[in-house]
Amino acid sequence: MRDDYAYWLKMFKDIFVGYGHIEILVDYRMRKSSVTNNKMKVIKPQWNVPYRVEKLGLIKSAYYLGCWAWISYFKYRK
């Protein structure tokens, strides 16, 4: 399961507003062998967060999965 994603969604349900930070606190490195680099392996866990954890239903979950796929395509294309 996408633990960080589910955690952030749960956390933002409990607060009114969130702010970004100017300073970079964490650097995330992508490796060719990592699971996150292979989007086909990540689709099912990514689907499970809105559908099973958030219980948003089929249509909304499909919409959010599509948004994630669209953003990921342009973010990581080479």
N, CA, C and O atoms as a DFTB+ gen file, in Angstrom:
312 C
 N C O
     1  1       0.852      -1.184       0.000
     2  2       0.000       0.000       0.000
     3  2       0.891       1.238       0.000
     4  3       2.037       1.183       0.444
     5  1       0.382       2.312      -0.480
     6  2       1.098       3.584      -0.565
     7  2       0.993       4.279       0.793
     8  3       0.171       5.176       0.977
     9  1       1.831       3.855       1.738
    10  2       1.723       4.297       3.129
    11  2       1.847       5.811       3.302
    12  3       1.064       6.416       4.034
    13  1       2.814       6.420       2.640
    14  2       2.984       7.873       2.782
    15  2       1.762       8.622       2.262
    16  3       1.292       9.574       2.887
    17  1       1.259       8.189       1.130
    18  2       0.090       8.831       0.519
    19  2      -1.116       8.746       1.454
    20  3      -1.796       9.747       1.682
    21  1      -1.381       7.563       1.993
    22  2      -2.503       7.379       2.920
    23  2      -2.299       8.206       4.194
    24  3      -3.254       8.773       4.726
    25  1      -1.061       8.276       4.679
    26  2      -0.756       9.058       5.880
    27  2      -1.049      10.543       5.656
    28  3      -1.682      11.180       6.497
    29  1      -0.593      11.097       4.527
    30  2      -0.809      12.518       4.253
    31  2      -2.291      12.824       4.108
    32  3      -2.755      13.857       4.590
    33  1      -3.036      11.952       3.457
    34  2      -4.479      12.175       3.330
    35  2      -5.154      12.187       4.699
    36  3      -6.006      13.034       4.970
    37  1      -4.770      11.246       5.558
    38  2      -5.349      11.186       6.901
    39  2      -4.979      12.429       7.710
    40  3      -5.813      12.983       8.427
    41  1      -3.730      12.858       7.591
    42  2      -3.281      14.017       8.338
    43  2      -4.029      15.284       7.897
    44  3      -4.412      16.094       8.741
    45  1      -4.237      15.461       6.601
    46  2      -4.911      16.662       6.117
    47  2      -6.406      16.672       6.414
    48  3      -7.052      17.711       6.282
    49  1      -6.959      15.542       6.808
    50  2      -8.359      15.533       7.252
    51  2      -8.495      16.170       8.633
    52  3      -9.552      16.692       8.988
    53  1      -7.413      16.120       9.403
    54  2      -7.447      16.596      10.790
    55  2      -7.032      18.057      10.957
    56  3      -7.196      18.622      12.038
    57  1      -6.500      18.672       9.907
    58  2      -6.059      20.060      10.028
    59  2      -6.848      20.942       9.060
    60  3      -7.437      20.452       8.096
    61  1      -6.852      22.223       9.323
    62  2      -7.624      23.156       8.508
    63  2      -6.885      23.560       7.236
    64  3      -7.483      23.641       6.163
    65  1      -5.580      23.814       7.362
    66  2      -4.801      24.283       6.218
    67  2      -3.355      23.798       6.360
    68  3      -2.865      23.615       7.474
    69  1      -2.684      23.592       5.241
    70  2      -1.282      23.193       5.243
    71  2      -0.472      24.160       4.398
    72  3      -0.982      24.698       3.414
    73  1       0.765      24.386       4.761
    74  2       1.623      25.311       4.053
    75  2       2.882      24.596       3.581
    76  3       3.364      23.668       4.231
    77  1       3.404      25.036       2.452
    78  2       4.670      24.514       1.955
    79  2       5.835      25.126       2.707
    80  3       5.658      26.058       3.492
    81  1       7.011      24.606       2.467
    82  2       8.216      25.098       3.117
    83  2       9.224      25.442       2.037
    84  3       9.421      24.662       1.105
    85  1       9.864      26.597       2.148
    86  2      10.814      27.051       1.130
    87  2      12.061      26.170       1.104
    88  3      12.561      25.834       0.030
    89  1      12.557      25.799       2.265
    90  2      13.772      24.997       2.358
    91  2      13.474      23.543       2.011
    92  3      12.462      22.994       2.446
    93  1      14.355      22.916       1.226
    94  2      14.219      21.490       0.895
    95  2      14.684      20.681       2.096
    96  3      15.840      20.770       2.508
    97  1      13.775      19.894       2.652
    98  2      14.094      19.124       3.854
    99  2      14.459      17.680       3.538
   100  3      15.179      17.038       4.303
   101  1      13.964      17.166       2.408
   102  2      14.219      15.780       2.029
   103  2      14.495      15.739       0.529
   104  3      13.848      16.437      -0.252
   105  1      15.453      14.923       0.142
   106  2      15.752      14.727      -1.270
   107  2      15.409      13.280      -1.609
   108  3      15.939      12.350      -1.000
   109  1      14.526      13.096      -2.579
   110  2      14.064      11.767      -2.954
   111  2      14.779      11.350      -4.224
   112  3      14.681      12.025      -5.249
   113  1      15.493      10.246      -4.161
   114  2      16.266       9.785      -5.304
   115  2      15.548       8.629      -5.992
   116  3      15.145       7.662      -5.346
   117  1      15.393       8.739      -7.311
   118  2      14.757       7.682      -8.095
   119  2      15.845       6.792      -8.691
   120  3      16.802       7.281      -9.292
   121  1      15.689       5.494      -8.519
   122  2      16.606       4.536      -9.126
   123  2      15.839       3.733     -10.161
   124  3      14.629       3.544     -10.043
   125  1      16.544       3.268     -11.166
   126  2      15.873       2.481     -12.207
   127  2      15.290       1.193     -11.651
   128  3      14.296       0.700     -12.184
   129  1      15.869       0.633     -10.603
   130  2      15.399      -0.630     -10.043
   131  2      14.319      -0.444      -8.971
   132  3      13.785      -1.430      -8.463
   133  1      13.994       0.796      -8.624
   134  2      13.027       1.015      -7.547
   135  2      11.604       0.708      -8.013
   136  3      11.302       0.781      -9.204
   137  1      10.750       0.370      -7.075
   138  2       9.358       0.063      -7.372
   139  2       8.650       1.302      -7.904
   140  3       7.816       1.200      -8.805
   141  1       8.970       2.458      -7.361
   142  2       8.301       3.684      -7.801
   143  2       8.663       4.040      -9.232
   144  3       7.894       4.722      -9.910
   145  1       9.788       3.604      -9.691
   146  2      10.179       3.898     -11.067
   147  2       9.345       3.095     -12.066
   148  3       9.130       3.550     -13.190
   149  1       8.874       1.913     -11.675
   150  2       8.053       1.081     -12.543
   151  2       6.586       1.364     -12.239
   152  3       6.018       0.794     -11.308
   153  1       5.979       2.238     -13.020
   154  2       4.597       2.674     -12.749
   155  2       3.588       1.539     -12.887
   156  3       2.530       1.586     -12.260
   157  1       3.887       0.529     -13.685
   158  2       2.947      -0.592     -13.833
   159  2       2.806      -1.369     -12.516
   160  3       1.734      -1.898     -12.223
   161  1       3.876      -1.439     -11.729
   162  2       3.816      -2.139     -10.446
   163  2       3.131      -1.305      -9.361
   164  3       2.701      -1.844      -8.341
   165  1       3.030       0.002      -9.580
   166  2       2.500       0.913      -8.571
   167  2       1.009       1.186      -8.766
   168  3       0.360       1.714      -7.864
   169  1       0.463       0.837      -9.917
   170  2      -0.934       1.168     -10.218
   171  2      -1.903       0.584      -9.190
   172  3      -2.772       1.296      -8.687
   173  1      -1.763      -0.703      -8.876
   174  2      -2.706      -1.324      -7.934
   175  2      -2.627      -0.700      -6.540
   176  3      -3.670      -0.356      -5.983
   177  1      -1.433      -0.539      -5.949
   178  2      -1.390       0.128      -4.645
   179  2      -1.891       1.570      -4.700
   180  3      -2.514       2.047      -3.751
   181  1      -1.622       2.264      -5.803
   182  2      -2.095       3.634      -5.952
   183  2      -3.624       3.665      -6.026
   184  3      -4.253       4.586      -5.505
   185  1      -4.211       2.674      -6.663
   186  2      -5.672       2.555      -6.768
   187  2      -6.293       2.267      -5.401
   188  3      -7.360       2.789      -5.080
   189  1      -5.635       1.449      -4.609
   190  2      -6.191       1.018      -3.321
   191  2      -6.380       2.163      -2.328
   192  3      -7.274       2.096      -1.485
   193  1      -5.567       3.201      -2.406
   194  2      -5.688       4.303      -1.435
   195  2      -7.030       5.024      -1.568
   196  3      -7.767       5.096      -0.584
   197  1      -7.379       5.558      -2.738
   198  2      -8.690       6.234      -2.800
   199  2      -9.866       5.268      -2.731
   200  3     -10.907       5.604      -2.165
   201  1      -9.715       4.071      -3.301
   202  2     -10.845       3.155      -3.385
   203  2     -11.093       2.406      -2.078
   204  3     -12.228       2.341      -1.606
   205  1     -10.050       1.846      -1.499
   206  2     -10.234       1.033      -0.281
   207  2     -10.024       1.794       1.015
   208  3     -10.780       1.615       1.969
   209  1      -9.006       2.640       1.058
   210  2      -8.722       3.375       2.291
   211  2      -9.684       4.545       2.450
   212  3     -10.310       4.698       3.499
   213  1      -9.804       5.374       1.408
   214  2     -10.666       6.555       1.481
   215  2     -12.125       6.253       1.152
   216  3     -13.005       7.064       1.441
   217  1     -12.390       5.088       0.547
   218  2     -13.748       4.645       0.188
   219  2     -14.493       5.703      -0.654
   220  3     -15.626       6.077      -0.351
   221  1     -13.816       6.169      -1.721
   222  2     -14.386       7.214      -2.561
   223  2     -15.306       6.679      -3.651
   224  3     -16.019       7.457      -4.285
   225  1     -15.305       5.400      -3.876
   226  2     -16.141       4.838      -4.926
   227  2     -15.370       4.673      -6.228
   228  3     -14.246       5.155      -6.372
   229  1     -15.989       3.993      -7.157
   230  2     -15.334       3.625      -8.405
   231  2     -14.998       4.837      -9.283
   232  3     -13.870       4.957      -9.761
   233  1     -15.953       5.720      -9.495
   234  2     -15.751       6.853     -10.411
   235  2     -14.697       7.829      -9.891
   236  3     -13.781       8.202     -10.624
   237  1     -14.822       8.238      -8.642
   238  2     -13.843       9.192      -8.078
   239  2     -12.453       8.568      -8.001
   240  3     -11.454       9.236      -8.271
   241  1     -12.386       7.290      -7.633
   242  2     -11.090       6.617      -7.553
   243  2     -10.444       6.526      -8.925
   244  3      -9.238       6.733      -9.059
   245  1     -11.234       6.219      -9.942
   246  2     -10.712       6.162     -11.307
   247  2     -10.241       7.539     -11.761
   248  3      -9.215       7.657     -12.431
   249  1     -10.985       8.575     -11.398
   250  2     -10.590       9.947     -11.734
   251  2      -9.244      10.288     -11.097
   252  3      -8.352      10.802     -11.772
   253  1      -9.090      10.007      -9.804
   254  2      -7.835      10.337      -9.121
   255  2      -6.675       9.490      -9.628
   256  3      -5.546       9.975      -9.699
   257  1      -6.929       8.246      -9.979
   258  2      -5.877       7.413     -10.564
   259  2      -5.463       7.981     -11.919
   260  3      -4.276       8.014     -12.245
   261  1      -6.427       8.423     -12.698
   262  2      -6.123       9.033     -13.985
   263  2      -5.308      10.308     -13.835
   264  3      -4.371      10.540     -14.599
   265  1      -5.656      11.132     -12.861
   266  2      -4.884      12.357     -12.592
   267  2      -3.457      12.014     -12.197
   268  3      -2.510      12.642     -12.669
   269  1      -3.303      11.028     -11.341
   270  2      -1.977      10.589     -10.921
   271  2      -1.171      10.092     -12.116
   272  3       0.009      10.419     -12.245
   273  1      -1.794       9.308     -12.990
   274  2      -1.099       8.779     -14.168
   275  2      -0.690       9.909     -15.105
   276  3       0.428       9.904     -15.621
   277  1      -1.565      10.866     -15.330
   278  2      -1.290      12.004     -16.212
   279  2      -0.113      12.822     -15.678
   280  3       0.813      13.144     -16.422
   281  1      -0.153      13.149     -14.407
   282  2       0.932      13.937     -13.797
   283  2       2.238      13.156     -13.816
   284  3       3.291      13.716     -14.120
   285  1       2.180      11.859     -13.492
   286  2       3.394      11.033     -13.472
   287  2       4.016      10.935     -14.854
   288  3       5.239      10.945     -14.996
   289  1       3.172      10.841     -15.867
   290  2       3.702      10.745     -17.242
   291  2       4.544      11.971     -17.583
   292  3       5.664      11.842     -18.077
   293  1       4.013      13.140     -17.324
   294  2       4.742      14.361     -17.677
   295  2       5.882      14.667     -16.716
   296  3       6.863      15.309     -17.093
   297  1       5.755      14.213     -15.491
   298  2       6.793      14.488     -14.495
   299  2       8.046      13.642     -14.748
   300  3       9.165      14.129     -14.589
   301  1       7.862      12.381     -15.138
   302  2       8.996      11.458     -15.236
   303  2       9.334      11.042     -16.658
   304  3      10.167      10.154     -16.839
   305  1       8.728      11.642     -17.673
   306  2       9.063      11.231     -19.048
   307  2      10.486      11.658     -19.386
   308  3      11.017      12.633     -18.854
   309  1      11.066      10.905     -20.270
   310  2      12.472      11.172     -20.636
   311  2      12.596      11.358     -22.116
   312  3      13.695      11.591     -22.619
